[in-house]
Amino acid sequence: MILTHTLKLTNADFNRLSAFIYERVGIKLSPIKKTMLESRLQKRLSTLQMGSFKEYCDYIFSDQGKQQELVHMIDQVTTNKTDFFREPNHFSFLQSQLLPSIDKHYRTYPLRVWSAGCSSGEEVYTLAMVLSEYSCTHTPISFHIHGTDISTQVLQKAVTAVYTEDKIAPIPLLLRQKYLLKSKDTTNKTVRIAPSLRSKVQFDRLNFMEDDFNSLPVFDIIFCRNVIIYFDKATQEQVLNRLCSQLRPGGFFFLGHSESITNMDVPLKQIRPTIFQKVTV
């Protein structure tokens, strides 16, 4: 069946889908998000040639659907707003305060940084630029950055590392000249991150709610910014504790400017607004 009109999501089907999304990925969709969910899933119904949301629900809840469709549904419902050098005070603190206090420990062993909820890679490559620049002006440090996200679509963009000219606007000109490669085709208005940075990063798909973290190393720094804002309080605390299990004692944790750990039982103490350090319990 080929869709020729917009299908409507009933309240019953919205409740089924929102409960499923909450269970599997931790995102809480309030009733006011019904229109948003309806709009974002239209493309999947069209691709699957389904004639109703009920048919889609029956499919996604089947064994076959859970295996084949869940990843695609998550790609549609997750929000992936990100920018280079977003919330720049974090990178200023990293460069002027954090790195000078720890760099002597990472001249042989790599500094491990986790960008949890990395979206299309802008945060990861910003971190790579900041750490590389620090190594150029101070004693060089070894580092590795691990970016994870639940969305396969944005991870593919991160791995490709190609960005439009409007996306790179926040990057200082000197860093653009040093770390971005322009296409030889002058009509192609995109740039690619230089191999010197791409070699320092890796990307993997990770679901905070379901996947095993045991395959991950212990990190020295975790950036998880503007991710937990989409979770309810209980899920936020659960996810933060899981993330902290991969952070070394004394390691640093960065949240987004609108996020807080107030009244949460997590092993973090605040040292700056939205910047925390892991404490031993």
N, C-alpha and C positions, 0 to 999 in steps of 0.2 A: 504494500500500500504506500503510495506517495502522498505526503502531506501537502495539501493546498491551502490550509488555513491553520490558524493558531489553535492548538488544543488547550483545554482548560484542566487545571489540576483541582480536583475536589478536595474538600477539607479532610475527608477520610484518607485519601491517598497522600496528601501532604503530611498528615500525622504519621502514616506508615514510613514515608521516606525520611522525615526529619528524625524520627526515633532511630531509624537504621543508621543515618549519618552520625548521630550523636554516639551511638554504640560503637561504631567502627572507627571514627576519626576524632571524636570528642567535640565536634563543632555543634553548638547549640543554636538551632534556628527557631526563633520566635515566630508566632503566627503572622507578624507583619512582613516576614521574609517569604511568604507564600508566592507572591507575584515574582519575586526575584528568582526563586527556585524554578517556577514554571517557565520563565523566560530562558534561563540557562540550560534547561534540559530539553528544550524544543529541538535543538540540533541533534541530540542523541536519538530522540524518537524518529526524526527524519532519517538519520543514518541507518537505524535498525528497521525502518519502514513499519513502524508501529502506529496503530490508529488511535490509541488512547493511553493516558497515564496509568490506567489500571493494568493494561497489558504490560507496560514497562515495569510496574511494581511487581507483578507476578514473575516477570523475568529476573529482575534484580534479586529477588528473594529465593530464586531457584538455585540449586547447586551450580548449574552451568553459568547462571548470571553472576553469582558471587565470584566465580573464578575469572570470567571474561569481561564483565562490565564494570565492576567496582572501580578499577583504576580510571576508566573513562569518566565515570560519574564524578569521582573526586576531582578530576581535572576541570570539570565544568563548575563545580560548586565552591572551590577554594578561591580566596582572594589573593592576588599576587602583586600588590602594590609595592614597588621598591625603586630605589634610586641609588646612583653612585654618591658616596659621601653624605648619605642621609643621616640626619642628627649628628652634625659634624663635631659637636663637643665631645662625643665618645672617642673619635679618632684623635682629637687634640690631647685628650687625657692619656690615651694609649701611647702617643708619641712623646709627650713631655713628662709624664709622671710614671706610668706603668713600666714601659720598656727600660728606662734608665735604672729602675730599681731591681730589675731581674736579669738584665742582659748578660751578666757574667756567667750565669748558669747555663746559657744556651749557645755558647760558642762551639760546643761539641755536640751536645744533644739537641735535637730539634724542638723548638717551641711549637706546641701543638694547639691549634685554634680550631674551634668548631663553630661554624655558622649554621645554627639549627633553625630550619625554615628559611633556606637561602634563596628561594624563589629562582629568578633567572640569572643569578650569579653576580649582580652588581655589588652586593655587600662583600662577597668573597674576594672579588678582584680589587675592591677598595682596600680591604685588609692587606692583600698582597702588595699593593702599591705602598701603603704606609710602612709595612715591615721592610720592604726592599729599600725604601728611601732612608729609613733609620739605619739600615746596614751600610748604606753609602756614606753616611755622615758620622757614624760611630763604629765601634768594633763590630765587624760583621756577625750576625747571628744566623743560625740555621733555623728554618721554620717550615711548617707544613700546615695547610689549611684544608679542612674537610667540610664541604657543604652538603647538607642533606635537605630534602624536601619530600613531601608526599605526592606532589604532582609530577608526573612524567613529562608533561608538556614543557613546563618551565625548566626542568632539569636538562632537557635536550637543548634548550636555548643557552643554558649556562655552559654546557660542554662545548657547544659550537663557538661561544664567546664572540659572537658578532652582534654589534649594537648600532642603532641608527644615530645620526649626528645629534638629534635633539636629546637622546638619552645620555650622551656623554657631556652635556653642557656643564654639569656641576664639577667635572674634573678640572683641576687647575691646568692652565695651558702647558706649563713645563712638563707635567706628568703625562698629558696627552701626547706631547712630542716624543716622550721617552718610551711610553708603554703601549701606545695604540698604533696599529698598522692600517694605513689607508689602502683601499683597493687601487690597483693599477688602472682600472676602468674609471675614468673621471665622472661618468654618469652614475656610478654606484655610490650613493651617499651613506655608506656604512663603514665601520672600522672593526678591526679584530684585535683582541687582546694579544700582546706579544708573547711568543713562546717562553720567554724568561719568566713570566708570571704563570702561564698555564702549567708549566712543569712543577710548580709549587703547590698545586691544588688538586683535589679530586672531588667528585660528586657522586652521591648515591641516593637512592630512594629510601625513605625511612618514614614509617608511621609511628608517631610518638605513643599511640595507644596500644598497638599490637605487636610491633616488632621487637625482637630481642636486641638489647644493647651490648651484649657480651662480645660481639665481634668488633666493637669500637674500642679504640685505645682510651687511656685516661688523658684528658685535656688540661692544658694550663689556663686557657681562656675560652669562655663560651659566649657567643653572641646569640641571643634568642629574642629578637626585637620585633614587636608588633605581630606576635604569633599568638601568645596566650590570651590576648584581648578577645579572641573569638571563642574562648572556652568559658564555661561557668566556673565559679570559685572552686568547687571541689575538683574539677578536672585540671584547673590551673595548678593547684597544689600537688596533685598527683604527677603531672607532667614535670613540674619544676624539680620535684624530688628525684624523678627518674633521670633528668638531665644532670642534677648535682651528683648522682652516683658515678658519673663519668668525669667529674671535675676533681682535680687533686686538691687536698687540703691547702688552703691559702691561695687557691686559684681564683680567677676573677670572672664575674658573670655580669653581662650587660643586658638590660631590658629596654623596651621601647619607652618613649617619653610619657606615654599615657598608661603605662602598666605599673603595678605595685605588688609588693609581697606583704602588705599590711595584714596583720591577723592570720598569717599563714605559718604553719609549722614546717619551715624549710631551713636548711643549715647555711643560711646566708646572713651577713651583716652588711648594712649599707655604709659605703664610704664616700659616696657622692650621690646626687640624685640619679636614680636608675643604674647606678654602678655598685656592685656588691662583691664581697669576698667570702669564700667558703670558710666556715669555721668548723673545728673538730667538735663533735658532740660527745 
